[in-house]
Amino acid sequence: MDVVLKIILVVFSLGLIAVVLLQKGKSAGLSGAISGGAEHLFGKTKARGIDLFLQRLTIGLAVGFFILSLVVAYFVKN
């Protein structure tokens, strides 16, 4: 059981790394500030669904990673 939980933890950690790297940055200096203002004024039409999906997936993977870390730590200790 210990080995299975560790494998699942590694899968969660690799998934979390991949999802974070797939997200784009919120601002990139002055050009990010300009485009961010334009998006606020005209609305963001492109790739909003993907950004929202990646954000929710990141939250889910982070919560799963945290819980699995506590469970693995408990089983390793005992």
N, C-alpha and C positions, 0 to 999 in steps of 0.2 A: 504494500500500500504506500509505503514511503517513496519508493521509486516512481510509482505512477503519479503521485502528487507533484514530485519534482519535475517530471516530464511535462505535466500540464502547466506548471509554473513557467517553465522555459518557453512553452508555446505562447502563453499569455504575454510574456515579456517581449518576445520577438514580434508578436502582433502589435503590441503597444508601440514599440520602436517604429515599425513600418507605418502605422497610422499617423504617428506624430510627424514622420518625415514626409508623408504625402500631403500634409496640410501646408497651405501657403502662409507666409508671414502676414501679420496685420498691417504693418507699415514698413516701407523701405526708404526712410529718410524723407527728403523733400518731395520726391515723386509719389511716395505713398500718401503723404499728407494731401497733395493735390488730387490724386485719384480718389482718395477716401472722401474728400469733400464733394467731388462730382458724383460719387456713388450715393452719398447721402441726399444730394439735391435731386438727382434723376432716378434714383432707385437702382438697386443692383439686380440686373436681369440675368446675368450669366452665372451658372454654376452655383446658385444658391442652395439647391437641393443637395448637391454633393458636399458642400461645406457643412451643412447641417448634419448630414449623415455621418461624416467623418468626426464631427464634434461629439455627437452622441456615442459613436463607437469608441472614441477615445475615453469618454467618461466610463462607459461600461467595462472596457478592458482595464482601466485603472482601478476601478472598484474590485473587479475580479482578481487582479494582481495583488492588491492589498490584502484581501481576505485569504487568498491562497498562501500568501507569505506568512500570515499569522498561523494558519493551519499547519503548514510545513514546519514552522518553528516549534509549534506545540508537539508534533509527532517526533521531531528530532530530539527534543529535550527529554521526552519520556522513553 
